[in-house]
Amino acid sequence: MQRFTELAVWQRGHLLVVEIYRATESFPRGELFGLVSQLRRAAVSVTANIAEGSKRRSSRDYAHMLNLAEGSLAEVECLLMLSRDLAFLPVDRYDRLAAAATEVAAMLSGLRKKVEAPK
């Protein structure tokens, strides 16, 4: 069984989490328990669900956890847009984070489809 840390999608997702933590350090203090917390938790949830799913006994359960990760990633994308629109996140940094999120989304979708495929 492959460790979750060896999965390319987990590795890329982990980098995204780190990038989001760094990007949110400059958000207004008033957002610490609002947008900052929600964005960070959603980003962490992506990689945590990948990790948890990789240890599930059935492909169905694994695929379900990957789908939860996809949902958390959609939340990240929504919160990144809001951060940009509120001018908490510069457009160039938003563009980089959004591109990374899109990359992770494609990787997650591919892995989920592979896991769901009949054997």
Buried (B, 14 or more C-beta within 10 A) or exposed (E): EEEBEEBEBBBBBBBBBEBBBEBBEEBEEEBEEEBBEBBBBBBBBBBBBBBBBBEBEEBEBBBBBBBBBBEBBBBBBEBBEBBBEEEBBEEEBBEEBBEBBEBBBEBBBEBBEEBBEEE
